[in-house]
């Protein structure tokens, strides 16, 4: 085996295989080996730098170790990247505005269309055939009749009327108090003679202390109440405004205007006699009612006083 001499710059080595030997320092030997390895790396790097670069594509580490560029092959100019659109930035918040305050738009109320005001229908004075027929009914169907009168303003049913021909009888509403010397409960009226006489017919027991006495009354006081027949004859025109039931009796509603007033008549379909009358003037209503209408029930002797 060939002998090898270990380099010893400090001349402290020994010979190997019969060669001259020198004392060896362990620490110095380690440093020597390290320096030797570094020298080899430097030599390799220098030799690599002198070699021509390979044209094959290399990675990023090889590029870093190569020269910047060769004059024969200029580096390609990279194309500019397309400009990115920068989104608009929101406006900076007002530092003086209260925190977390979101501006709100004031809601606008929708416009309400204004409906045109309908023109008030003007009344035209006419006489429909149906109204003529109703006005003519009493002459054909009514010989006598009775009713309880409910006058304004309270429309309480009080006096009971019995009418036949030119005479009628009024049974008066009975009050709780009375006078013995001048008490009467019934009035007999003769429209031909224009007389009104009061008598005590004993409508309530114990009140007729002088049943034979006749009380002469003022005729004008007892014809103030107009009868249904008199009301009917005042209708000279009108229009049919519908039909209703008045106290279970079918009636035709008639409308007319006169004396600066509006009038409504409810005419009984069978007899033509009014069962209700309303007058409207200056916004106020006046009502007359003829309740419990009964037809052809009154006899001749019932409308005169019998001794």
C-alpha positions as CSV (number, residue, x, y, z in Angstrom):
1,X,0.0,0.0,0.0
2,X,1.4,3.4,-1.1
3,X,2.3,5.7,1.7
4,X,0.4,9.1,2.0
5,X,1.7,12.2,3.6
6,X,-0.7,14.3,5.4
7,X,-0.1,18.0,4.8
8,X,0.9,19.7,8.0
9,X,1.5,23.4,7.6
10,X,2.7,23.7,11.1
11,X,5.2,20.8,10.6
12,X,3.6,19.0,13.5
13,X,2.5,15.9,11.7
14,X,3.9,12.4,11.6
15,X,4.8,10.0,8.9
16,X,2.5,7.3,7.7
17,X,3.9,3.8,6.8
18,X,7.5,4.3,7.7
19,X,7.6,8.0,6.7
20,X,8.8,10.6,9.1
21,X,6.3,11.2,11.8
22,X,5.6,14.3,13.8
23,X,3.5,15.0,16.8
24,X,-0.1,15.6,15.8
25,X,-2.4,18.2,17.5
26,X,-6.0,17.1,17.5
27,X,-7.5,20.6,17.5
28,X,-5.2,21.7,14.8
29,X,-6.1,18.8,12.7
30,X,-9.8,19.6,12.8
31,X,-9.2,23.2,11.8
32,X,-7.1,22.0,8.9
33,X,-9.8,19.8,7.6
34,X,-12.3,22.6,7.7
35,X,-10.1,24.9,5.8
36,X,-9.4,22.3,3.3
37,X,-13.1,21.8,2.6
38,X,-13.7,25.5,2.2
39,X,-10.8,25.7,-0.3
40,X,-12.4,23.1,-2.4
41,X,-15.8,24.9,-2.4
42,X,-14.1,28.1,-3.6
43,X,-12.3,26.3,-6.4
44,X,-15.6,24.7,-7.5
45,X,-17.4,28.1,-7.5
46,X,-14.6,29.7,-9.5
47,X,-14.5,26.9,-12.1
48,X,-18.3,27.1,-12.5
49,X,-18.2,30.8,-13.1
50,X,-15.7,30.3,-15.9
51,X,-17.9,27.8,-17.7
52,X,-20.5,28.9,-20.4
53,X,-24.1,28.9,-19.1
54,X,-26.4,26.2,-20.4
55,X,-29.3,27.3,-22.7
56,X,-31.7,25.0,-20.9
57,X,-34.2,26.7,-18.6
58,X,-33.0,26.7,-15.0
59,X,-34.7,27.4,-11.8
60,X,-34.6,30.6,-9.8
61,X,-31.4,29.6,-7.9
62,X,-29.4,29.0,-11.2
63,X,-30.6,32.4,-12.6
64,X,-29.3,34.1,-9.6
65,X,-25.8,32.6,-10.2
66,X,-25.8,33.5,-13.9
67,X,-24.7,36.7,-15.5
68,X,-27.5,39.4,-16.0
69,X,-28.0,38.8,-19.7
70,X,-26.1,38.0,-22.9
71,X,-25.8,40.6,-25.6
72,X,-26.9,38.0,-28.3
73,X,-30.2,37.2,-26.6
74,X,-32.0,40.3,-25.2
75,X,-34.5,39.6,-22.5
76,X,-38.1,39.8,-23.6
77,X,-40.0,42.9,-22.4
78,X,-42.9,41.8,-20.3
79,X,-46.3,43.0,-21.4
80,X,-48.0,45.4,-19.0
81,X,-50.7,43.9,-17.0
82,X,-54.2,45.2,-17.6
83,X,-55.1,48.0,-15.2
84,X,-57.5,46.8,-12.5
85,X,-60.6,48.9,-12.0
86,X,-60.5,50.5,-8.6
87,X,-63.9,50.5,-7.0
88,X,-65.2,53.9,-5.9
89,X,-64.6,54.4,-2.2
90,X,-67.6,55.5,-0.1
91,X,-67.6,59.0,1.1
92,X,-66.0,59.5,4.5
93,X,-68.5,59.7,7.3
94,X,-69.2,63.1,8.8
95,X,-67.2,63.2,12.1
96,X,-69.8,65.6,13.5
97,X,-72.8,63.2,12.7
98,X,-74.1,61.2,15.6
99,X,-72.8,57.6,15.6
100,X,-75.0,54.9,14.0
101,X,-77.3,57.5,12.5
102,X,-78.6,56.4,9.1
103,X,-80.2,59.2,7.1
104,X,-83.7,58.4,6.1
105,X,-85.8,60.0,3.4
106,X,-89.1,61.5,4.5
107,X,-92.0,59.4,3.1
108,X,-94.3,61.3,0.8
109,X,-98.0,60.6,1.3
110,X,-99.7,59.6,-1.9
111,X,-102.0,62.1,-3.3
112,X,-105.7,61.4,-2.7
113,X,-107.8,62.2,-5.7
114,X,-110.5,64.6,-5.0
115,X,-113.8,63.2,-6.1
116,X,-116.0,65.6,-7.9
117,X,-119.0,66.8,-5.8
118,X,-122.1,65.6,-7.4
119,X,-124.6,68.2,-8.3
120,X,-127.8,68.1,-6.2
121,X,-130.7,66.8,-8.2
122,X,-133.3,69.4,-8.8
123,X,-136.8,68.5,-8.0
124,X,-139.2,68.7,-10.9
125,X,-142.9,69.0,-10.1
126,X,-144.7,66.2,-11.8
127,X,-147.6,63.9,-11.1
128,X,-146.8,60.3,-11.9
129,X,-149.6,57.9,-12.7
130,X,-148.9,55.9,-9.6
131,X,-149.3,58.9,-7.4
132,X,-152.6,59.8,-9.1
133,X,-153.8,56.3,-8.4
134,X,-152.9,56.5,-4.7
135,X,-154.6,59.9,-4.2
136,X,-157.8,58.5,-5.8
137,X,-158.0,55.3,-3.6
138,X,-159.8,56.8,-0.6
139,X,-162.8,57.8,-2.7
140,X,-163.1,54.2,-3.9
141,X,-162.2,52.1,-0.8
142,X,-162.6,54.1,2.4
143,X,-166.0,54.7,4.0
144,X,-164.6,55.3,7.5
145,X,-161.3,54.9,9.3
146,X,-159.6,55.2,12.7
147,X,-156.1,55.9,13.9
148,X,-154.1,57.0,17.0
149,X,-152.4,60.3,16.4
150,X,-148.7,60.8,17.4
151,X,-148.0,64.5,17.1
152,X,-144.7,66.3,17.1
153,X,-142.3,66.9,18.8
154,X,-142.3,63.8,20.9
155,X,-144.6,61.7,18.6
156,X,-146.2,59.9,21.5
157,X,-149.5,58.2,20.6
158,X,-152.3,59.8,22.6
159,X,-155.7,60.6,21.2
160,X,-157.7,58.0,19.2
161,X,-159.7,59.4,16.2
162,X,-162.8,57.8,14.6
163,X,-163.9,59.4,11.4
164,X,-166.9,58.8,9.2
165,X,-168.4,61.3,6.7
166,X,-168.5,64.9,8.1
167,X,-168.3,63.8,11.7
168,X,-165.6,62.4,13.9
169,X,-165.0,61.4,17.5
170,X,-161.9,61.9,19.6
171,X,-161.3,59.6,22.6
172,X,-158.9,61.7,24.7
173,X,-155.7,60.4,26.3
174,X,-156.5,59.9,30.0
175,X,-154.4,61.8,32.5
176,X,-154.0,60.7,36.0
177,X,-155.6,63.8,37.5
178,X,-159.0,65.3,36.7
179,X,-161.6,67.7,38.0
180,X,-165.0,66.4,39.0
181,X,-167.1,69.4,37.9
182,X,-165.8,69.8,34.3
183,X,-164.4,66.4,33.4
184,X,-165.0,64.9,29.9
185,X,-163.1,62.2,28.0
186,X,-164.6,62.3,24.5
187,X,-165.2,65.1,22.0
188,X,-167.7,64.9,19.1
189,X,-167.1,67.2,16.1
190,X,-169.5,68.0,13.4
191,X,-167.7,69.6,10.4
192,X,-171.0,70.6,8.7
193,X,-172.4,72.4,11.7
194,X,-169.0,73.4,12.9
195,X,-169.6,72.3,16.5
196,X,-167.4,70.6,19.1
197,X,-169.0,69.1,22.2
198,X,-167.4,67.3,25.1
199,X,-169.0,64.4,27.0
200,X,-167.9,61.9,29.7
201,X,-168.3,58.5,28.1
202,X,-166.8,56.6,31.0
203,X,-163.6,55.5,29.4
204,X,-162.2,55.1,32.8
205,X,-164.5,53.9,35.7
206,X,-165.2,56.3,38.5
207,X,-164.7,59.6,36.7
208,X,-168.1,60.4,35.1
209,X,-169.9,62.2,38.0
210,X,-172.1,64.1,35.5
211,X,-172.4,61.9,32.4
212,X,-175.4,63.9,31.0
213,X,-173.6,67.2,30.9
214,X,-172.4,68.5,27.5
215,X,-169.4,70.8,27.4
216,X,-169.5,73.3,24.6
217,X,-166.0,73.6,23.2
218,X,-164.4,75.9,20.6
219,X,-164.7,74.3,17.3
220,X,-161.4,75.8,16.0
221,X,-159.5,74.1,18.7
222,X,-160.6,70.7,17.6
223,X,-160.0,71.0,13.9
224,X,-156.3,72.0,14.3
225,X,-155.3,68.5,13.8
226,X,-155.4,67.7,10.1
227,X,-156.7,64.2,9.3
228,X,-154.9,61.8,6.9
229,X,-157.5,62.6,4.2
230,X,-156.8,66.3,4.5
231,X,-153.1,65.8,4.2
232,X,-153.6,63.6,1.1
233,X,-155.6,66.2,-0.7
234,X,-152.8,68.8,-0.3
235,X,-150.6,66.7,-2.6
236,X,-150.6,68.4,-6.0
237,X,-147.4,66.8,-7.4
238,X,-144.5,64.7,-6.3
239,X,-142.2,61.8,-7.2
240,X,-142.2,58.2,-6.1
241,X,-139.1,57.7,-3.8
242,X,-139.5,54.0,-2.9
243,X,-141.6,51.8,-0.6
244,X,-141.5,50.9,3.0
245,X,-143.5,49.3,5.8
246,X,-145.0,51.6,8.4
247,X,-146.2,49.6,11.4
248,X,-146.6,46.5,9.3
249,X,-148.5,48.3,6.6
250,X,-146.9,48.6,3.1
251,X,-146.6,52.2,2.1
252,X,-145.3,54.1,-1.0
253,X,-142.9,56.9,-0.2
254,X,-143.5,60.2,-2.0
255,X,-141.2,63.2,-2.1
256,X,-142.0,66.7,-3.0
257,X,-140.9,70.3,-2.3
258,X,-143.1,73.2,-1.4
259,X,-143.1,76.2,1.0
260,X,-139.3,76.2,1.1
261,X,-139.4,72.8,2.7
262,X,-138.8,69.2,1.7
263,X,-141.7,66.8,2.3
264,X,-142.0,63.0,2.5
265,X,-145.3,61.2,2.6
266,X,-145.8,57.5,3.2
267,X,-149.1,56.6,1.6
268,X,-150.8,53.3,2.6
269,X,-150.9,51.1,-0.5
270,X,-154.4,49.9,0.1
271,X,-156.2,53.1,1.1
272,X,-153.8,55.9,-0.2
273,X,-154.1,57.5,3.3
274,X,-150.8,58.8,4.7
275,X,-149.5,56.9,7.7
276,X,-146.4,59.1,8.2
277,X,-145.4,62.7,7.1
278,X,-142.1,64.4,7.6
279,X,-141.3,68.0,6.8
280,X,-137.7,69.2,6.7
281,X,-137.0,73.0,6.9
282,X,-133.8,74.7,7.8
283,X,-132.3,71.4,8.8
284,X,-135.0,70.6,11.3
285,X,-137.6,67.8,10.9
286,X,-141.2,67.7,12.0
287,X,-142.9,64.4,12.0
288,X,-146.6,63.4,12.1
289,X,-147.7,59.7,12.5
290,X,-151.1,58.1,12.2
291,X,-150.7,54.7,13.9
292,X,-152.9,51.7,14.1
293,X,-154.8,52.6,11.0
294,X,-158.0,50.6,10.6
295,X,-160.4,51.0,7.6
296,X,-164.2,50.8,7.4
297,X,-164.7,50.0,11.1
298,X,-166.6,53.1,12.3
299,X,-170.4,53.3,12.4
300,X,-172.7,56.3,12.2
301,X,-173.9,56.1,15.8
302,X,-170.3,55.9,17.1
303,X,-169.5,59.5,16.0
304,X,-172.5,61.1,17.8
305,X,-173.3,61.3,21.5
306,X,-176.1,59.0,22.6
307,X,-178.1,60.1,25.7
